[in-house]
């Protein structure tokens, strides 16, 4: 995929109406109050630049899964309120997306002002990337700015479809994502190491296959490690295992050997008899029949940390264990610490890895934490992201 895309700094904006796809899919409590506004805050540099350049901004986003129909629970009203507070201007919320109210407010918005369309997923046409819906959305503006990396792997009307009808560029969030991630994949500082964890091998099939062409070493942790360990004919007790992926695991380990890529698996484990936050970890090298692995053990931590010391670039996607349970968080915590102290370009691929880095207090020590779990995974897999591919090249 071509990462050299035009940004908001490459086009004239004064007097233009800019349709901006943001990621305002923020968590809320039962009363609809926003519990974390990080995604709104992250959109501010792009929105402020557009407003300062004299653009009239028409922002849009999805929130939750309203399944193609209006649902007050998923209204962007709380987002409009918070955005008004953060920008210090009144952000008017449209009552619809492409209906009369949206058309009237979009027509009336002036340079330096911002209106917010209602949840784009109130229309089923959004996720179907319906051309007529995309055309109506595009008719509200003069230019399209995509700044929602977290949804850029979706070919939806508001992420890709509108680019068929408007000049399309990226905002600062996507610019940073494709610059940092693209550089890591295309021209990394060596050694280039990938740390992959999480629950399932099946989620990482394409990622491992692609990274074996690019990395010097791949470190495996999390529950997915036990599929690889069983594929090596070693005991895993009652640990999680994808039986239908054993042949694939062997194939990937063979491929690593043939390419000279170091492929590291856990050599010891923090185990328990059941999946329970209150269970006391039992450290073992060979997992007993009645035990399950829930974290990497101290020898594995030392082994992996030594590998990280060699790194110039590290991409990390997926925790090393059940970090949500304090008794089984040490593996993930130690790897995060090693990464933070390594001096390497450290890229955290969103999702659970980002949550772990944040929760364990290492987020501010990483080079880059991706804003999109699924999107960053597909980028690592070498796939084309529709919401980026549709943008104009420089």
C-alpha angles and dihedrals in degrees: 000000000000108000096183098098132160115257134202088271092062097062138059111255106170110121092000127124110232122202104207122194106209131176103239093154091133128169117256136187124237091276092055095254114146109246097188124021097185094119092051091048091049090058094055100087091057095042093047092049091051092048093045090051091057099257123146105229127217106184125194137180145153125247123197123324110301090163098230100307138090112273120170089211089069098042117135091224093111089049091052089052094049092044090053090054094048097045096039092229134096111267110201117212117217115224091226142016108242099356131106097286093050091047093049095046092044091050091049099044112114132207109286092025130104133207125186122216118221120260107308090212090066080087119065087208089071097069091037089057088230109196095218092051091047090050092052090049092049092049089070093067149032099226137022123225119189113201099152105101091167091068099032091103088064120085094217129149095253095042102042113350096071090058088074088068105031138045102264129209136158131253126227096276095057091039090059094044095053093041096052099035093039092051091049093052099039105033111007126176105248140280090049110197130183120203111199125183140142133103109299138044088203090067091056103039096110092038095055092044092051096042092051085068093054113027136080093212140010120205117200126203141146125058091313088070091071092064089057092044092052089047085060088055093249122139118262100172110207094335117140112275136172101220092188090059099054094098090049090050091053090047092053093048090049090049091051091052092048092050095043092243114150107237111195125196128181115279094193136019145209102230141182137182092242142016097264133139089218096052117117112235117245113202115216141154095214116040115232120231093254096045136084128207112240101166142006116270131238096267090052091048089054092046094049094043090053089052091050090054088067093053129113092175129020128186113193124193120166134017124269095233145344092312091172086072107069091214090059101037098088096090094053092041093051094048090048089050093048090049093048091051097041101086088226124130097266120202121184112202101219127248118065093352091058091046090050094049089049096044094045094049102248101104095102091052095058123093094227137358112197118233093214126060099186094035094050090047091054090046089054088048090058094244125146113252110217094210090058100034089059093060121100116262120234 
